[in-house]
Amino acid sequence: MSEIKYVRKGDYYYPEIDFGIDENVEFRKYGRLRYKYLKENKPYLFSRLLLEGELMKHVIEIEKQAYERFERIQQEYLREHPLPADGNFVESYKIRQEAHDVAEEVVLEELIYD
């Protein structure tokens, strides 16, 4: 077990605890959503991950998985529902938006809010 270091601030000594949080890390959409979800809805898990120094690793891993899964689902949807060959912009847009919406719903339900 490592020795705890203390820092003096005024008349008091505080333990110097490293939570493994890098202030320079910026999350994208799914990372921010996962962080916020854990903080607001799973405070026990959030606190445990924070104290173990695993919170950032967890959020980064979930974010990575979310974006990979999003792309894969979107590609599968477009393979099953090909874009019109006649170049119809409106129909192409609708199909692409449906692919986006389906992928988003799956990622949010299965990875972010789980």
C-alpha positions as CSV (number, residue, x, y, z in Angstrom):
1,M,0.0,0.0,0.0
2,S,1.3,3.4,-0.9
3,E,1.9,6.1,1.7
4,I,-0.7,9.0,1.8
5,K,0.8,12.4,1.3
6,Y,-0.7,15.5,2.9
7,V,-0.8,19.1,1.7
8,R,-1.0,22.0,4.2
9,K,-3.6,24.6,3.4
10,G,-3.8,27.3,6.0
11,D,-4.0,25.6,9.4
12,Y,-5.1,22.2,8.1
13,Y,-3.5,19.3,6.3
14,Y,-5.5,17.6,3.5
15,P,-4.7,14.3,1.9
16,E,-3.4,14.6,-1.6
17,I,-5.7,12.4,-3.6
18,D,-5.3,11.8,-7.3
19,F,-8.7,10.9,-8.9
20,G,-7.1,10.3,-12.3
21,I,-9.1,13.2,-13.8
22,D,-7.3,15.0,-16.5
23,E,-8.8,18.4,-17.0
24,N,-7.4,18.6,-20.5
25,V,-9.5,15.6,-21.7
26,E,-12.6,16.8,-23.7
27,F,-15.3,14.3,-24.4
28,R,-17.5,14.3,-27.4
29,K,-21.2,13.8,-27.3
30,Y,-21.5,10.2,-26.0
31,G,-18.7,10.7,-23.4
32,R,-20.4,13.8,-22.0
33,L,-23.7,12.0,-21.9
34,R,-22.3,8.9,-20.1
35,Y,-20.5,11.1,-17.6
36,K,-23.6,13.1,-16.9
37,Y,-25.8,10.0,-16.6
38,L,-23.4,8.3,-14.1
39,K,-23.1,11.5,-12.0
40,E,-26.9,12.1,-11.9
41,N,-28.4,8.6,-11.9
42,K,-25.7,6.2,-10.6
43,P,-24.0,8.2,-7.9
44,Y,-22.6,5.1,-6.2
45,L,-21.0,3.8,-9.4
46,F,-19.8,7.3,-10.2
47,S,-18.2,7.7,-6.8
48,R,-16.6,4.2,-6.9
49,L,-15.1,4.8,-10.3
50,L,-13.9,8.2,-9.3
51,L,-12.2,7.0,-6.1
52,E,-10.6,4.0,-7.9
53,G,-9.3,6.4,-10.5
54,E,-11.2,4.6,-13.2
55,L,-13.8,7.1,-14.1
56,M,-12.1,8.7,-17.1
57,K,-11.0,5.3,-18.5
58,H,-14.5,4.1,-18.2
59,V,-16.0,7.2,-19.9
60,I,-13.4,7.2,-22.7
61,E,-14.0,3.4,-23.4
62,I,-17.8,3.9,-23.5
63,E,-17.4,6.8,-25.8
64,K,-15.1,4.8,-28.1
65,Q,-17.5,1.9,-28.2
66,A,-20.5,4.2,-28.8
67,Y,-19.0,5.8,-31.8
68,E,-17.8,2.5,-33.3
69,R,-21.2,0.9,-32.7
70,F,-23.0,4.0,-34.1
71,E,-21.1,3.8,-37.4
72,R,-21.6,0.0,-37.7
73,I,-25.3,0.2,-37.1
74,Q,-25.7,3.1,-39.6
75,Q,-23.8,1.2,-42.2
76,E,-25.8,-1.9,-41.7
77,Y,-29.0,0.1,-42.0
78,L,-27.9,1.7,-45.2
79,R,-27.0,-1.7,-46.6
80,E,-30.5,-3.0,-45.8
81,H,-32.2,0.2,-47.0
82,P,-30.2,1.3,-50.0
83,L,-30.3,4.9,-51.2
84,P,-32.5,5.5,-54.3
85,A,-30.6,5.1,-57.6
86,D,-32.3,8.0,-59.3
87,G,-30.5,10.5,-57.0
88,N,-33.7,11.7,-55.2
89,F,-32.4,14.0,-52.6
90,V,-35.4,14.0,-50.3
91,E,-35.6,10.2,-50.2
92,S,-31.9,9.9,-49.7
93,Y,-32.1,12.4,-46.8
94,K,-35.0,10.5,-45.2
95,I,-33.1,7.1,-45.4
96,R,-29.9,8.7,-44.0
97,Q,-31.8,10.3,-41.2
98,E,-33.6,7.1,-40.3
99,A,-30.2,5.3,-40.2
100,H,-28.9,8.0,-37.9
101,D,-31.9,7.9,-35.6
102,V,-31.9,4.0,-35.3
103,A,-28.1,4.0,-34.6
104,E,-28.5,6.8,-32.0
105,E,-31.4,5.1,-30.2
106,V,-29.5,1.8,-29.9
107,V,-26.3,3.4,-28.7
108,L,-28.1,5.5,-26.1
109,E,-30.2,2.6,-24.8
110,E,-27.5,0.0,-24.7
111,L,-24.3,1.9,-23.9
112,I,-25.0,5.3,-22.5
113,Y,-28.0,4.8,-20.3
114,D,-27.2,1.3,-19.1
